[in-house]
Amino acid sequence: MGEAVIEVRGLRKRYGAIEAVRGIDLRIERGEVFALLGPNGAGKTTTVEILEGHRTRSGGEVSVLGFDPGRNEVALKERTGIVLQQTGLEPYLTVAETVDMFRGFYPRPLPLEDILEVVGLDEQRDQRVRRLSGGQQRRLDVAVGLAGNPELLFLDEPTTGFDPSARRGAWSMIRNLRTLGKTVLLTTHYLDEAQALADRVAIMVRGEIVAEDTPAGLVAADADAVIRFRAPEGASPPEGLDVRETEEGLLELRTADPTRDLHALTGWALEAGVALEGLVVSRLSLEDVFLRLTGDQDSEEAP
Amino acid sequence: MRALELALRQLKYQERAFRRNPPAAFFTIAFPLIFLVILNVIFGSNDMEVGDRVISGAVFYVPAIATLTVVNSCYTSLSMTWVFDRDGGVLKRIRGSPLPGWAFLFGRITHAILLMLVLLVVVVVFGRLFYGVDIPGETMPAVLVTLAVGSFAFCTLGLSIAAVVPNSDAAPAVVNGTILPLLFISDVFIPPSAGTPAWVEHVSSIFPVRHLSEALQTAFNPFTSGAGFEPLHLGVLAAWGVAGLLFTLRFSSWEPRV
C-alpha cells in the first residue's frame, strides 16, 4: 500500500435529528484521483467539507496529510487546494490578478503561467472575472485551488451545470492534474465523470459508503453482461434463464456467462418462431451498478 | 512582517476592485454631498440651537453629514459587503486558504476607513467653498479622535449586525431598518428643536449615533472653546465599540448560513 493522504475512520456528522454521514471509512493514497459518487443529499459535500476543515464532525477520526482538519491549521491549508461548489471571486479583478492574489497567500506557489496553461485560461488572462462564461469561471475556481501548488486538491462537483463540451474540457483539465502528480478527491453525481476520471470510486448513499473499488472493479463485481430484448405477448422464455421485465417493458437477463445464455435464448427463439426485437448484449455499465446500489432513492436531505 | 505584507496586498486588491466599478464608486462619493446640498437647501438658512449656542444651518450640517458618512462607511457598507461576501462564498474561500482571517478583515476595514476619510475631506472642503463653513483648526485633534473612536464603534457594530443578518436578501432591510431611525432621532438629518418630546432624546441617548453626532458637533463648532473633546460621548461610543467587538468575535461567521 502507498502512503495515505487521507484517512478516515468511523466519520459521523449529525444535523439535529438527521445523521448526514453515518460512520464512513476512507483511505486515499498519494497520486490517486478518488471520486466520491452519490445522488444529491447522500452526504458527499458534508464529508468533503469536514475534510477541508469547513465543518466540524460529530464523531470519528480524520487525518489529512497527517493533520486533523478540524484544528484549522495554516500548515495544512498551505498544502491543500479547495475548489468549492460556489464561486465567490471578486468580479472586478482580472483572471491573472485573481490567481496572483491567491498565489500570494502560499509560501511555494505554482508559477502563474503554468496554472493558466493547465486550466486553459491563457487567452482570458486579462479579462475581468465577471465577463467569463460559467465554464471559464469554474476553470478559474480550479486555478485558484491550484495557486499554492497543493499536494491534495478537493474538487466539489466540478462540472455541475456544464454543457457537454464544457464538461469534456473540464475532464481533460482534471486529467492534466494527474500528470502534475496531485492527489485529487472529487465529488460528483455523474457516473460517466467518475468512470472517466477516477482511479477509485466510492459510492455513497444516505450517509454510508455502499461500494468502493476501481470503476472497472465495481462493474466486474456484478454480473458480467446484460442481455435485453423485446418478445411478443404470451411468449415465455425458457426455464432456467433469469429473465425479468424492466420498467420500460423490455425483458432483461443478467448473466455471468453471456455466451451460453445467449445461445439458449436464441435457440429457444428460433425453435418457437419468436422474433427477439431490439436484442442487445452489453457489459453492465457503472450506471446499472449505481442504480442497483442506490435503489430508487431520490432523497433531498440536508447537504 | 509577512502577515502585514499580506494585509496590505489585500488592501491593494480591494481598492483596485472598487475603482473598477465606476458607477458604484461615483455614488459612494456623491452620496454625502447629495445629502449635504439637499439639507442645506431646505434648512440651511434656519438658525439652530446646538448646546447653548445658536449656529446657522450650514454650520450644523457639516458635522451632521460627517456623522452620516462615518455611519454609512463603517456600519452600512461594511455590514452589507460582509453579508454578501459570506453568502457568495468569498469568505469561505478565504477561510480555506492560508491567508489569516484578520489580514482579510484588515483589507476590508482599512479600505472602508480610507474611503470614509476621502468622503469627509470632500464634505468639509465643499462646506468651506460653498457654504463658508470654517474648517476646524484648534479642535482638529478632537475631530480626528472622535472619528477614530466613532469608526471603531461603527465597524464592530457593522460586523455584529452582519452576524445577525441571516442572508443577503435580508441585509438591506435589516441594516437600514436598524440605522435609519437612529439617524432621524439623533440630530443628524433633522436639527434639534424645542418641540421634540424629551423621551425621543432619552431613547436616542442609549444608542451610539447621537453620541457621535454630538461629539462631532462640538469638535466642529466654531464657538467651542478649548480642545473640543467630549469625554462622555467618546466613552459611550467606545463602550459600544467594545461590545460590538466582543459580539463579533463570538458570533461572526465565515460560512454561508444555510
Interface residues (C-beta under 8 A of the other chain):
Chain A: E52 G53 H54 V74 K77 E78 T80 I82 L84 Q86 T87 G88 L89 E90 P91 Y92 L93 E97 M101 F102 G104 F105 Y106 R128 V144 G148 A302 P303
Chain B: L6 R9 Y13 R16 A17 F18 R20 N21 D85 G88 G89 V90 L91 K92 R93 R95 G96 S97 P98 L99 P100 E255 P256 V258
